[in-house]
Amino acid sequence: QVQLAESGGGLVQPGGSLRLTCASSRSLGGINVMAWYRQAPGKQREWVAEIALSGTKNYSDSVKGRFTISRDGAQDKVFLQMNSLKPEDTAVYYCCAIVWATDYWGQGTQVTVSS
């Protein structure tokens, strides 16, 4: 079992920045992939970024160059630094841990980009 807790969401103006944090109850060393997803109202959940146990990072085209995923193994936390935010980034952001064939999800944190 892996329990995840996201934090750091909020209201930000277009062009602003936010840093999301995902705290894991399990050591990141025992998790194959940590990922961020988001779900906007009326839309399907979409993959945003991921970081593998090897350290390899991948991003969706919609956030590449603006968002950065990172991790702190000592704290068992994963971060999503979001810069140059746009109104279309508004969504609930979810942290996901993939351990072999099993996914674990957090409760999500709301990000609203609006002037």
N, C-alpha and C positions, 0 to 999 in steps of 0.2 A: 504494500500500500504506500501511496505517496500523497501527502496532503500539500496543497499549494495555496498560497495567499498572495493576491495581487494588491498593490497599493500605488499611489502616486497620480491617479487620475484627477481630472478637474476641468474647469473652464479656462480656456486660453484663447487669446485673439489670434486671428490668422497671422502667420509668420512667426509665431511664438514657439516656445519649446516646453516639453514636459519630459520627465524621466519616470518610467514605470519600473516597479520592483516586483519580482516574484520570489517569495521565500518558500523553500522546499523543506519538507519534514525529513527527506531522505538525502543522503550525501549525493552531490552531483556526480561523483565518481561512479555511482551505481545506476545512472540514468543515461540511456543511449542518446537521446535527443531532447533538448529543451526548446520549446517553440512558443511564439506569440501568434495568436489569431485575433480577429476582430469580427464583430457583427454589428452592422448598421441596421436601423429600423427598417423592417420590410425586406431585408436582404439576407442571403445565406451567409453563414460564417465563412470567412476567408482567411487563408494562411498569410501571415505577414513576414515572419522571419524565424530562423532557427539557428541553433548552434549545437553541433554534434559533440560527442565525448572527445573526439579528436581535436576539436577546436575549429573545425570547418564551419563557416557561416554562410548562410544563403538568405536572400531577400526577394520579396515579390517586386516586380517591376514598378509597381505603384509607389513604393517607399524607398527604393534603391537610391542611395546618395543623400537621403534625408534622415533615415533611421539607422541606428547602430545597436546591435545586440551584443551584450557582453555578459560575463559571469564572474562571480567571486566564489571560488571553491571553498575558501576558509569559512565563509558565511553561508554557503549553500544558497546563494541568491543569483538570480539572473535579472538583467536590466534591459530596458529598451529605451534608449535615448532618442527622442523624437524632436527633430528640428524642422524649421520651415513648415510648420503645420498648416494644413489647408482645411476648409470646411468639410471637404469630403473625407477627411480622416476621422470625423465624428463617428464614434461607435463605442460599444462595450468591448474592451480588450481582455482577452483570456490568455492565461498561461497554461501550457500543456507540457506534460512530461511523458515521454515515450520510453517504456521499459520493455524491451523485446517487443512483444505483440500487443501490449496493453497500454492504453492511453489513460492519463489522469488529468483532470481539469480543475482549475480554480473557479471561484465564483464570479470573477470578472471585475473590472473597474471601468467606470464611465469616463470617456474623454469627449469633451465637447469643444469644438473649435468654432467660435462665433465672435463677431464684433458687437 
